[in-house]
Amino acid sequence: METNEIWKEVKGYENHYWISNFGRLKTNNHYGSGRDAIMKPAKDGSGYLRTALTKNKRLVTIKMHRLVAESFIENPYNKEEVNHINGIKTDNRAVNLEWVTRQENIKHSIENNLQYVLKGEEIGTAKLTEKEVLQIRSKFIPRVYGRKKLASEYNVKPCTIKDIVLRRSWKHV
């Protein structure tokens, strides 16, 4: 458990903003007052904390976890995304963050029930029902009742039948 709060200048905003390993941000010119102040981030539509930084009269919105990671977390493999290890989007302490690839981030999210992945009929564009998928699997007999015949019967492409039979798609059925 971290006990000491460490402050570092935000890269690109030197002498204006500092970020801490606890996920807090401060500025030395709060609303033009010329004094230090801890800034209060806001939640975005996805539940992440974000803030706006000003430089040369330009406002840039940035997520807090990204500021912390860029300042405190090594990224030797140049991974592009920041993951909240405990799954809490507002816990931006450096000890709770790690650099990940997009695939690693999605995997973590699914494994920890942080997002629900639509399956089968839940997907709005699904052309088949679970019942039809089970029928396809039971009817399929190579070179007798094959992909082309099933594709024609269910109004899908032969590659869709192949993916169903090989369980590349509709794995949950």
N, C-alpha and C positions, 0 to 999 in steps of 0.2 A: 504494500500500500504506500503510495506516495504521500509524503508528509510535507515536503517543501515545494512551495509554488515557485516555479522558474519562469521568468519573462524573457521573451526574445522579440526583437523587432520583426515586424512583418516584412518579408522580402518585397521590394518594390514600393514600400510605403515607409521607409526608414524615417525616423524622427517624427512620425505621425501616429503610428499604431503599433501596439505590442500585444502579442498573444502569449498565454500561459499554458503550461503543461496540464493545467486543470480545465482548460477549455474556455477561459475567460479572455475578453478582449478589452483593451483600454486605449484611449486616445489622449493626447496632450492638449487638444484644443476643442473640447466638448462644446458644440454649438457656438464656436467663436469666442468662448470665455477665456481661452488660454490656460486652462487648468486641466489636470488629469481627471479622467472619469472612466469608470467601468461602463462599457456599452451593453445594452440589453438587446440581444438578438431576438428575432421573430421566427415563428415556425412557418415553413413554406407549406404548400399544398400536400406534400408527401410526409410531413411531420419532422423534417430536418430543420435544425436551427440555421438561420442565415442572417447575414448582416450586409450593410452597404458601406463600402470604403470610398473616400473621396480623395482624388489626386488631380491636381491641375483643373479643378472645377468639374471633373468627370466623376460620376457615381458608378461604382462597380459592385454588383451584388455577388457575394461569395458565401459558400457554406462554411460554417464554423469548423466542422470536422476536417475539412480540407486544409484550412489555415493551420490547425494544430498539427496535422500529419506532415505538411510541408515544412514545418519548423522543427518538429521533434522526432519524427519517425524516419529512419533510414530507408531508402528505396533503391537498393543496389541493382534490382532487376527491372527498374523503370516500369513498375506495374502502375496501371492507370486509375484505379479506383481505391477508395478508402472504405474499409469495412469496420462496423461497430462489432467488436468481438462478442459482447454480451447481448447484442440485438436491440439495445435501447438507443434509438436515434438521437436522443437529446443528451446522451452521456458522451461528451466530447473530450474526456480526459485522455491524455496521450497513452496511458496504459491500456485503454480500451480500444485503441485504433490500430489497424494494420493495413499495409498496402496489399492489394489483391488484383487479380485479373477480373474481367467481367464474368467469366465462367466460375471462378472461385467465389465471387460475391453472390451469384445466383445459387450456387450449390449450398453455401452457408445459409442463405435465406430459406431455402426449401427444407434443409435438414433441421433447422431450428423453428420450423412452422411460422416464419415471419412473413411468408407470402403463400398464397394458395394458387396452385397451378390448375387451370381449367383442363378438364379431360373430356374426351368423347363428345357426347351430346351437349355438354355445357358450353362448348365452343360454338358460337353463333353461326359459323360457316360450315359446320359439320353436315355432310350429305347423307350420312348413315346413322342408324340408331344402334344401340348396343345389341338389340335383338337381331338386326340384320348382320352385324359383325359375327355373332355366334353362328348364324345360319351359313355365312360364307365359309367359316372355318370348318363347319361340319360337312358341307357339300363338296369342298375342294378335294379333288382326286387328280393328281398330276396326269396329264395327257388323256384324261377321261372327262373330267368336269373341271377344266382348267381356268386359268386367269382370264383369257379373252371371253369365254362364255359367261363367267361370273360378272366380269366388268360390264358386259352388255346387259345382263339381267338386272344389275343394281345401278346402272347408269353412272359408272365411275370408270376411271382408267385402269388398265391392267396392272400398272405399277402400284396403284392403291391396293388392289387385291393382294399383290405380292407382299406389301408391307404389313397388311393385316395377317396373312397366313404366317409370315415369319416373325410376327409380334414386334415389328419395328414401330407400329402404330397400334393404338387401342390396346396397349399393354395391360391396362387395368381390368380388361374384360377377359 
